[in-house]
Amino acid sequence: MNDGSNPTCPPGTATLLEELDKKLMVLLRDGRTLIGYLRSVDQFANLVLHRTIERIHVGKEYGDIERGVFIVRGENVVLLGEIDSEKEASLPLKEISVDDILAAQRREQEAKIMKEKIVSTALKDRGLNMSSELITDEF
């Protein structure tokens, strides 16, 4: 929140101007995770990230895909936070190649689809017809 020290923003308003040139993690509405340096932001929270990577997580493994300069429309941002480089270095995650993480992601998505089909079939057998969007991991 703005403490009033920034004269361009009224007191009590949120601003990303203090985050310029910092390394940020951005979670997008479609589930992707981007990590890059914030270079620009506007009144709609549209972001310009520099030296951006897309990080894909599967279990305790991750892979990074270089994306370069990335423009993010503000309405697609779900979560945004500064990266602590000390904590990032000590994460209990294993980095694997892009090809390996994409294969692992594909297997994970296929397993999820199979689980949804099993749940859907079981519900249909009981006389219920639910769309796959309503099925969660709770079942």
Backbone bond lengths (Angstrom), bond angles and torsions (degrees), N, CA, C in turn:
res aa  C-N    CA-C-N  psi(-1)  N-CA   C-N-CA  omega(-1)  CA-C   N-CA-C  phi
1 M - - - 1.448 - - 1.517 109.31 -
2 N 1.277 114.88 152.36 1.452 120.55 179.79 1.521 109.35 -81.52
3 D 1.325 117.09 127.69 1.462 121.45 -179.19 1.520 112.31 -90.59
4 G 1.325 116.67 8.11 1.455 119.86 179.80 1.517 112.70 95.26
5 S 1.335 118.91 -6.59 1.454 121.27 -178.96 1.526 111.80 -75.34
6 N 1.316 118.27 -19.32 1.458 122.03 177.69 1.524 108.12 -95.85
7 P 1.338 118.29 109.50 1.462 120.33 -174.94 1.518 114.62 -68.92
8 T 1.343 118.60 -16.14 1.460 120.21 -178.92 1.523 112.46 -81.17
9 C 1.320 118.28 -15.00 1.463 121.78 -179.21 1.521 109.39 -119.26
10 P 1.331 117.32 135.13 1.465 118.94 177.30 1.526 110.88 -64.76
11 P 1.346 117.40 151.74 1.471 120.25 178.36 1.523 110.70 -57.28
12 G 1.325 115.97 141.56 1.454 121.30 177.01 1.520 114.46 89.28
13 T 1.329 118.25 -1.43 1.463 119.83 179.30 1.523 110.00 -97.40
14 A 1.312 115.17 147.60 1.463 120.50 178.00 1.521 109.07 -79.81
15 T 1.316 116.53 142.69 1.459 120.57 177.89 1.515 109.76 -141.57
16 L 1.309 115.68 145.50 1.460 121.30 177.05 1.526 111.45 -102.07
17 L 1.317 117.02 1.15 1.456 120.70 -177.54 1.524 111.80 -59.94
18 E 1.322 116.83 -32.64 1.470 120.58 179.65 1.522 111.74 -71.36
19 E 1.340 117.98 -13.47 1.457 122.27 -178.68 1.529 112.57 -94.19
20 L 1.332 117.31 -2.03 1.464 120.27 -179.55 1.525 110.68 -57.32
21 D 1.325 115.75 138.93 1.469 125.04 179.28 1.521 113.64 68.95
22 K 1.327 118.48 10.48 1.460 121.82 175.65 1.526 109.61 -99.18
23 K 1.321 115.91 153.49 1.462 121.51 177.82 1.527 107.89 -80.93
24 L 1.346 115.36 121.61 1.456 121.46 -175.64 1.515 111.56 -122.98
25 M 1.320 114.61 153.54 1.454 122.77 171.04 1.522 106.25 -107.81
26 V 1.327 117.00 131.05 1.457 122.28 -179.48 1.516 108.62 -123.98
27 L 1.325 116.49 121.90 1.461 121.98 174.75 1.520 106.93 -96.53
28 L 1.331 116.40 124.38 1.452 121.71 -177.47 1.517 111.65 -93.98
29 R 1.308 115.65 161.36 1.458 122.19 -178.74 1.526 112.05 -60.33
30 D 1.331 117.71 -29.47 1.464 120.46 -179.94 1.530 112.82 -84.90
31 G 1.345 117.33 3.84 1.457 121.70 175.11 1.517 114.51 97.23
32 R 1.331 118.24 -8.37 1.450 119.80 179.34 1.527 110.85 -73.43
33 T 1.334 115.57 151.62 1.453 122.70 177.13 1.524 108.86 -117.00
34 L 1.321 116.06 124.05 1.454 121.78 178.40 1.524 109.21 -113.94
35 I 1.322 116.53 144.17 1.458 122.14 174.77 1.517 107.05 -130.31
36 G 1.331 116.10 124.78 1.457 119.94 -179.15 1.514 110.89 -167.77
37 Y 1.322 115.60 177.73 1.458 122.14 -179.63 1.526 109.01 -94.42
38 L 1.335 116.37 125.26 1.453 121.50 -179.33 1.528 109.24 -71.91
39 R 1.329 116.36 119.64 1.460 121.05 -179.56 1.515 112.56 -107.32
40 S 1.331 117.57 -27.48 1.459 119.75 -178.50 1.522 109.66 -156.33
41 V 1.326 115.04 151.35 1.461 122.39 177.51 1.523 107.29 -149.43
42 D 1.330 116.87 148.10 1.463 119.12 177.50 1.520 110.33 -123.43
43 Q 1.349 116.05 -173.07 1.467 120.86 -174.64 1.522 112.84 -67.49
44 F 1.328 118.15 -13.64 1.466 122.02 178.79 1.525 111.58 -99.18
45 A 1.322 116.85 7.11 1.465 124.02 -177.42 1.521 111.85 65.70
46 N 1.348 117.17 23.03 1.460 120.12 169.46 1.516 106.98 -67.68
47 L 1.327 116.79 138.30 1.458 121.62 -173.85 1.520 111.03 -119.28
48 V 1.319 115.43 146.74 1.458 121.34 167.89 1.515 105.97 -117.70
49 L 1.331 116.27 117.16 1.464 122.35 179.68 1.524 108.71 -106.97
50 H 1.317 116.25 140.29 1.463 123.21 -178.84 1.520 108.30 -115.34
51 R 1.346 117.25 148.83 1.471 122.45 -177.32 1.531 109.71 51.23
52 T 1.314 114.93 49.51 1.465 121.96 -175.35 1.518 111.31 -84.20
53 I 1.329 114.42 141.67 1.464 121.42 169.52 1.520 107.97 -123.02
54 E 1.309 115.91 149.40 1.466 121.24 169.89 1.518 105.86 -101.03
55 R 1.320 116.39 120.83 1.463 120.97 -178.21 1.522 108.87 -101.74
56 I 1.333 115.20 126.80 1.463 121.51 179.12 1.522 107.88 -110.62
57 H 1.339 115.79 125.82 1.466 122.00 179.99 1.522 109.56 -108.35
58 V 1.309 115.89 134.06 1.464 121.85 170.65 1.519 105.58 -138.69
59 G 1.329 115.65 110.24 1.460 119.69 -176.17 1.513 110.04 61.60
60 K 1.331 116.58 -127.52 1.464 121.24 179.92 1.522 112.11 -100.87
61 E 1.330 115.61 20.16 1.455 120.60 178.54 1.529 109.11 -118.45
62 Y 1.335 115.01 154.14 1.452 119.37 176.87 1.521 109.75 -147.92
63 G 1.319 113.47 158.29 1.452 120.87 175.14 1.515 109.19 -139.50
64 D 1.319 116.85 148.62 1.457 122.21 -177.87 1.520 110.64 -114.33
65 I 1.319 115.97 132.80 1.460 122.61 174.96 1.523 107.12 -111.75
66 E 1.322 117.18 122.36 1.460 120.63 179.79 1.519 109.79 -70.29
67 R 1.340 116.12 131.83 1.466 121.84 -178.93 1.527 112.96 -120.83
68 G 1.339 118.98 -12.64 1.464 121.38 177.80 1.516 112.34 73.53
69 V 1.331 116.99 -134.41 1.466 121.83 177.64 1.533 106.96 -80.51
70 F 1.323 116.00 131.14 1.462 121.10 -174.23 1.523 108.11 -133.35
71 I 1.310 117.25 127.35 1.460 122.14 177.24 1.523 107.54 -103.78
72 V 1.327 116.15 127.63 1.464 121.95 -177.16 1.523 108.90 -119.01
73 R 1.287 116.62 124.08 1.465 120.64 175.51 1.526 108.17 -70.72
74 G 1.317 116.69 133.05 1.464 122.29 -173.73 1.515 114.43 -54.85
75 E 1.334 118.13 -35.76 1.465 120.36 -177.89 1.528 112.67 -68.49
76 N 1.321 117.57 -12.84 1.460 121.27 179.62 1.519 113.20 -92.84
77 V 1.325 117.84 -3.75 1.463 121.81 -179.52 1.531 109.37 -85.11
78 V 1.329 115.63 124.07 1.455 121.23 176.43 1.526 109.91 -97.50
79 L 1.336 115.51 -42.43 1.457 121.60 -175.51 1.510 108.71 -146.59
80 L 1.327 116.17 142.37 1.456 120.83 -179.88 1.519 107.29 -142.77
81 G 1.317 117.06 132.62 1.457 119.73 179.39 1.507 112.01 -155.18
82 E 1.332 115.22 155.18 1.458 121.09 179.66 1.523 110.11 -76.49
83 I 1.322 116.24 141.54 1.463 122.75 178.47 1.522 108.87 -86.56
84 D 1.321 116.58 128.08 1.459 122.27 173.47 1.524 106.98 -91.81
85 S 1.327 117.30 108.69 1.468 121.02 -173.25 1.523 112.72 -62.75
86 E 1.334 118.55 -31.72 1.469 121.03 178.06 1.522 110.90 -66.96
87 K 1.318 116.88 -45.25 1.466 120.58 179.65 1.524 111.35 -70.39
88 E 1.326 116.63 -34.82 1.461 120.34 179.38 1.525 110.96 -61.54
89 A 1.329 116.47 -38.15 1.466 120.99 -178.90 1.522 112.61 -69.49
90 S 1.340 116.99 -24.40 1.467 119.71 -175.92 1.535 112.90 -105.09
91 L 1.323 118.44 17.43 1.464 120.72 179.23 1.531 110.61 -68.11
92 P 1.327 117.12 145.32 1.468 120.31 179.72 1.529 112.48 -83.54
93 L 1.325 116.39 39.84 1.454 121.67 -179.29 1.516 109.73 -111.53
94 K 1.328 114.99 150.73 1.466 120.61 -179.54 1.520 108.62 -108.38
95 E 1.338 116.35 126.95 1.458 120.21 177.53 1.525 109.10 -83.28
96 I 1.347 115.33 132.53 1.455 120.72 177.63 1.529 107.78 -127.22
97 S 1.313 116.46 171.24 1.465 120.82 -176.50 1.532 110.84 -66.38
98 V 1.314 115.34 159.99 1.461 121.44 179.34 1.528 110.45 -60.28
99 D 1.335 117.07 -43.97 1.466 120.01 179.73 1.518 111.39 -60.82
100 D 1.339 117.26 -42.62 1.462 121.00 -179.31 1.531 111.59 -66.97
101 I 1.341 117.29 -40.52 1.469 118.96 -178.48 1.528 110.41 -71.22
102 L 1.335 117.57 -35.32 1.461 119.38 177.52 1.525 111.10 -67.19
103 A 1.344 117.06 -37.14 1.466 120.54 176.38 1.523 110.63 -66.01
104 A 1.323 116.86 -42.00 1.470 121.28 178.48 1.528 110.37 -64.58
105 Q 1.343 116.99 -40.08 1.457 120.97 178.12 1.529 110.56 -63.63
106 R 1.324 116.90 -41.78 1.462 121.44 178.50 1.529 110.48 -61.70
107 R 1.344 116.88 -45.42 1.472 120.31 178.29 1.529 111.03 -61.71
108 E 1.325 116.82 -41.04 1.464 121.10 179.21 1.528 110.95 -63.02
109 Q 1.330 117.15 -42.63 1.467 121.18 179.05 1.523 111.36 -66.75
110 E 1.335 117.43 -39.22 1.458 120.71 177.87 1.520 111.03 -64.67
111 A 1.332 117.32 -40.08 1.463 121.30 177.92 1.525 110.73 -64.61
112 K 1.316 117.08 -38.13 1.466 121.18 178.81 1.524 110.33 -65.65
113 I 1.339 116.63 -42.45 1.467 120.73 178.90 1.526 110.43 -63.54
114 M 1.340 117.00 -42.24 1.473 120.34 178.04 1.525 110.75 -62.05
115 K 1.317 117.52 -42.05 1.467 121.66 179.10 1.526 110.12 -62.73
116 E 1.351 116.59 -42.59 1.459 120.02 178.71 1.529 111.28 -63.55
117 K 1.334 117.66 -37.80 1.464 121.11 178.55 1.520 110.54 -65.45
118 I 1.328 116.49 -41.25 1.473 120.64 179.25 1.523 110.22 -63.22
119 V 1.328 116.56 -45.24 1.468 120.86 179.86 1.522 109.69 -64.48
120 S 1.335 117.19 -43.75 1.460 121.25 -179.75 1.525 111.01 -61.67
121 T 1.337 116.94 -43.25 1.464 121.30 178.26 1.524 110.84 -63.28
122 A 1.323 117.07 -43.36 1.471 120.69 178.82 1.524 111.00 -62.81
123 L 1.319 117.48 -39.28 1.464 120.22 178.88 1.529 111.03 -69.28
124 K 1.341 117.17 -39.66 1.461 120.45 178.04 1.514 110.65 -63.18
125 D 1.341 117.06 -38.55 1.466 121.27 177.88 1.522 111.44 -62.50
126 R 1.316 116.46 -24.13 1.466 121.68 179.73 1.532 111.84 -98.35
127 G 1.342 116.09 7.05 1.460 120.33 175.75 1.522 114.21 89.57
128 L 1.319 117.97 10.67 1.458 120.77 179.02 1.522 109.41 -107.78
129 N 1.310 115.73 142.37 1.457 120.07 177.33 1.528 107.44 -124.89
130 M 1.340 115.92 104.42 1.459 121.13 -176.81 1.526 108.57 -114.71
131 S 1.333 115.33 143.68 1.469 118.43 175.74 1.520 108.62 -77.41
132 S 1.317 117.05 155.71 1.458 121.52 -176.68 1.528 111.89 -66.52
133 E 1.340 118.56 -21.09 1.450 121.24 179.11 1.529 112.20 -68.67
134 L 1.318 116.52 -23.60 1.461 120.34 -178.33 1.503 113.34 -88.75
135 I 1.327 117.46 -12.60 1.454 121.80 -178.28 1.516 108.83 -82.96
136 T 1.329 115.27 128.07 1.462 119.69 -179.60 1.522 109.54 -116.98
137 D 1.312 115.98 179.30 1.460 121.07 179.48 1.530 113.09 -69.56
138 E 1.335 117.07 -7.75 1.459 120.73 -179.11 1.519 112.03 -68.86
139 F 1.340 117.49 -26.37 1.467 120.81 -176.45 1.486 111.45 -77.30
